[in-house]
């Protein structure tokens, strides 16, 4: 059994809570599907951005059903560091890590989602379900 993970933006914590049951896709929220690919974003952002992981705050549980699904709000520092990654740094990281093109595209999509969250002053969230 695997963990399903999506990262998404929402303009309120209340709206983010509503994503618990069906995920952000079911609610037509802007999201990036990371199922089977990345579970924890903090480490990836630290590696790409050059920040130390300790510089990021902790994500905050928004809602958890106590069994299989939950929504967490990403720390603003994590979102800001991801949003600040430029294309040249992303390409350099991809070359260093020998990433496949689909991985580069997914990281770019996550970065763009973080930029959109910042531009709209929204939160960025992690939805997960077993």
N, C-alpha and C positions, 0 to 999 in steps of 0.2 A: 504494500500500500504506500502510495507516495503523497507528497504534500503539494497541493495546488497553491500557487502564489500569483497574485496580480498586484501591481502598484498602480495607484490611481490618485486623482485630485478630486476634491470636493470643497464647496464653498462654506460648509458648516459641519461641525462634528455630528449634528443630528442626521444630516444626509449620509455621512460616512457610516454611521450606525446602521442605517437602512440597507447598506450593502452586505451586511452579515450573511443573510440567507442565500442569495443567488450570486453574490459577487458584483463587482462594478460593471461588468459587461451587461448583466441583466437589467441594470438601472441606466444604461447608456451614459455612464460616466467616462470621462477621458481616462484611459488606462493602458498599461503595457502588460501583456500576458507573459509571465515568467515561469509558467508551469514547467517543471522538470529542468529548469535552467539555473535560476538563482533564488536563494531563499533569503539570505541576509545581505542587504545592500551596503551597509556601513563599511565593511571590509573592502569591497570593490571600490567604493568612493574614495576611501583613504588611499588605496593604491594608485588610482588614476590621478587624484588631485594633488598628491604629495603631502597631504595632511597626515598627522598622526591620529590613529583611531581614538586616542584619549581626548582629542580636541572636540569630538562630537558628543552631544548630549545623548541621553538614552531615548529610545522610542517610548511612546506612552500608549498603554492599552486603552483603547476607546470602548471596545465591547468584546466580550468573549462568551461563547455559549457554554463553556465549561466542558465541552465534549470534543468538538471537531473543528469549529470555525472561530475566527477572531479577526479583529481589525485593530491595527496599531497606527498611531500618527508618528511619522518620522520626525526626528529631531530637526529643528530649523537649520542647525549648523550642517547637517548632512545634506539637506536639500540645497542649501546655498553653495556648498562645495561642489556638488554635482552640477548645478546650474552653471557654475563658472568654468567648467572644463571646456576648452575650445577644441575645434576640430583637429588642429595640429597635435595637441597632447593626446587626444583620443587615438589618432592614427599611430603615434609613437608607442603608446601603450599596447595597441593591437599588434604592432610589429614585434615588440619585445616579448609579448606573451603568446605569439603565434596563433592569434585568434582567427577563427573562421569568419567569413563575411557576415553571416547571420548573427554572430555574436557582436560584431561591431555595430551592426544595424540596431540590435536590441539595446546596447549601451547608449547609442545616440538617441534612441527613442526615449529611454529613461531620462537622459539629460534634457531632452526637449520637454518632457513632462515636468521636470523640476523647474525649468525656465518658465513654463506656462503657469505653474503654481505660484511662483514668485511674482510674475507679471500681474496675475489676478488677485494676489494676496490671499491665496487659498492654501489649505493644508495638503500635504502629500501623505498618502496612507498605504499601508501594506495589508492586503486581505489574504488570509490563508485559510485553507480547509483541507482536512485529511480525507 
